[in-house]
Amino acid sequence: MSLKKVATVEAPHATFVDARGGWTWKVLKVYASAKSDKANEYARWMLAVKSPHTFGSFEHGDTYIKDVVAYGQLDSATDEFKAYYEELRS
C-alpha cells in the first residue's frame, strides 16, 4: 500500500507511542516524500490520535511531523514506512 493512500486505524502505516503521557499516534497518510518532509518544518501527516484528552477514542486530523517525532517513539510500522522514516531521520 502506498503511504499516500489513507490507511485505517486498525492497520495504519505506523504507530508512535508516548507511554509516559498516554499518547498514541497512528499514521494514516503521508503527504510527501521523506526528502520534501525533511526540508519542510511544517510537513504534516494525517493521523488518528488517542490521548488522555480524547477519553479512550481516536481523533483524526493532521499533525506536524516534528511534533510526533519529538514526543513519540516508533512502535510499529510497515516496511514501506520504515524506509521512508529512515530517510526522514538521516
MOVEN-V887529 format. One record per residue. N is the residue number from 0. RES is the residue in three letters. PHI is phi in degrees with one decimal (999 if undefined). D_CENTER is the distance of its C-alpha to the mean C-alpha in Angstrom with 2 decimals. Layout:
# MOVEN-V887529
N/RES/PHI/D_CENTER ; N/RES/PHI/D_CENTER
This chain:
# MOVEN-V887529
0/MET/999/15.56 ; 1/SER/-70.4/14.38 ; 2/LEU/-66.3/10.78 ; 3/LYS/-84.9/12.36 ; 4/LYS/-90.7/13.51 ; 5/VAL/-72.5/12.03 ; 6/ALA/-90.7/11.28 ; 7/THR/-103.0/12.37 ; 8/VAL/-62.2/11.34 ; 9/GLU/-73.1/13.77 ; 10/ALA/-138.0/12.49 ; 11/PRO/-75.7/8.77 ; 12/HIS/-67.9/7.76 ; 13/ALA/-160.1/6.01 ; 14/THR/-130.7/6.32 ; 15/PHE/-112.2/6.45 ; 16/VAL/-133.9/9.78 ; 17/ASP/-131.6/12.39 ; 18/ALA/-60.3/15.52 ; 19/ARG/-65.1/17.85 ; 20/GLY/-100.9/16.50 ; 21/GLY/74.8/15.51 ; 22/TRP/-99.6/11.93 ; 23/THR/-135.9/9.28 ; 24/TRP/-115.4/5.72 ; 25/LYS/-111.2/5.31 ; 26/VAL/-80.0/3.53 ; 27/LEU/-100.4/7.07 ; 28/LYS/-157.8/7.92 ; 29/VAL/-108.5/8.00 ; 30/TYR/-85.4/11.10 ; 31/ALA/-137.8/12.81 ; 32/SER/-76.3/13.74 ; 33/ALA/-61.1/12.66 ; 34/LYS/-62.1/16.10 ; 35/SER/-65.9/15.73 ; 36/ASP/-64.4/12.41 ; 37/LYS/-65.1/14.09 ; 38/ALA/-85.2/17.11 ; 39/ASN/-115.4/15.70 ; 40/GLU/-66.4/15.08 ; 41/TYR/-104.3/13.98 ; 42/ALA/-60.8/11.37 ; 43/ARG/-139.5/8.65 ; 44/TRP/-123.0/5.95 ; 45/MET/-84.3/7.21 ; 46/LEU/-131.7/5.92 ; 47/ALA/-114.9/8.38 ; 48/VAL/-121.5/9.09 ; 49/LYS/-118.9/12.10 ; 50/SER/-146.1/14.15 ; 51/PRO/-60.8/17.89 ; 52/HIS/-93.5/18.31 ; 53/THR/-105.9/17.24 ; 54/PHE/53.2/20.05 ; 55/GLY/87.2/18.36 ; 56/SER/-114.5/16.64 ; 57/PHE/-96.3/13.25 ; 58/GLU/-109.2/13.13 ; 59/HIS/-102.3/11.46 ; 60/GLY/168.0/10.85 ; 61/ASP/-93.6/9.36 ; 62/THR/-140.0/8.21 ; 63/TYR/-62.6/9.04 ; 64/ILE/-58.3/6.98 ; 65/LYS/-58.9/9.96 ; 66/ASP/-72.6/9.69 ; 67/VAL/-63.9/6.51 ; 68/VAL/-67.8/8.15 ; 69/ALA/-69.9/11.46 ; 70/TYR/-107.5/11.30 ; 71/GLY/-113.3/9.13 ; 72/GLN/-112.9/10.10 ; 73/LEU/-64.4/8.62 ; 74/ASP/-100.5/10.51 ; 75/SER/-155.8/10.46 ; 76/ALA/-165.3/9.54 ; 77/THR/-72.6/11.75 ; 78/ASP/-60.7/14.15 ; 79/GLU/-62.9/13.11 ; 80/PHE/-68.4/9.52 ; 81/LYS/-57.5/11.37 ; 82/ALA/-65.0/13.76 ; 83/TYR/-60.1/11.48 ; 84/TYR/-65.9/9.80 ; 85/GLU/-61.0/13.44 ; 86/GLU/-67.6/14.67 ; 87/LEU/-62.6/12.23 ; 88/ARG/-83.7/13.37 ; 89/SER/-80.3/16.97
